[in-house]
Amino acid sequence: MSTGDLLSIEPLELKFFFELKKQISCSLILSNKTDSYVAFKVKTTNPKKYCVRPNTGIVLPRSTCDVIVTMQAQKEAPSDMQCKDKFLLQSVKVEDGIAAKDITAEMFNKEAGHVVEECKLRVLYVSPPQPPSPVPEGSEEGSSPRGSVSDNGNVSGADSAAVTRAFAERHDGPEKSAEAKALISRLNEEKNNAIQQNNKLRQELDMLRRESNKSRRGVSMVIVILIGLLGIIMGYLMKKT
């Protein structure tokens, strides 16, 4: 952390967990140690490589401000993982109530009589952490992993944890496979039940249609019979007359 009179800056080294073809970000925390408004400005020796948000701003009295520095995706990694890029953070007291949009380059001009504090920041590349191996080194393929045994016959804590992790990871596969099979079986059963219900509904619908047709034919026969009886009666009456 810097010990300037205006701002405390943390950290003083910008650490990027370097990965090829991936944007990487880190943050700076600026703390105003005064009772005045403090303007800041961030510069870098390689502006095309980095994006700083915000690169200028105001830190209110006794408050903090976060600055995010993003390194653009890199196609190649330096052979020695060393970076020569540097940043410069300038800070200066300004009038109370000033806004970030009112900041000008003239405010950071020492020749104009402004008292400007400057802090240089280094850039460090850090290799990303490697994931732990599921099988401890030295164990033969296909055999159970073994932890190292101390003189008193007990397995060391680190090796015991590695053995437990490897055992869990080896058995995760069958359990997940069994769960997947059970899920597929349940879905197939529900599908078959739905098909059966659909077929049953279709059968009931057909039965209702047939009964409706039968009832219609029955009504038609009654009408025919009534018309026939009416004709017979009319004929009989005409003969009487």
Secondary structure by P-SEA (a helix, b strand, c coil): cccccccccccccccccccccbbbbbbbbbbbcccbbbbbbbbbccccccccccccccccccbbbbbbbbbcccccccccccccbbbbbbbbbbccccccccccccccccccccbbbbbbbbbbbbccccccccccccccccccccccccccccccaaaaaaaaaaaaaaaaaaaaaaaaaaaaaaaaaaaaaaaaaaaaaaaaaaaaaaaaaaaaaaaaaaaaaaaaaaaaaaaaaaaac
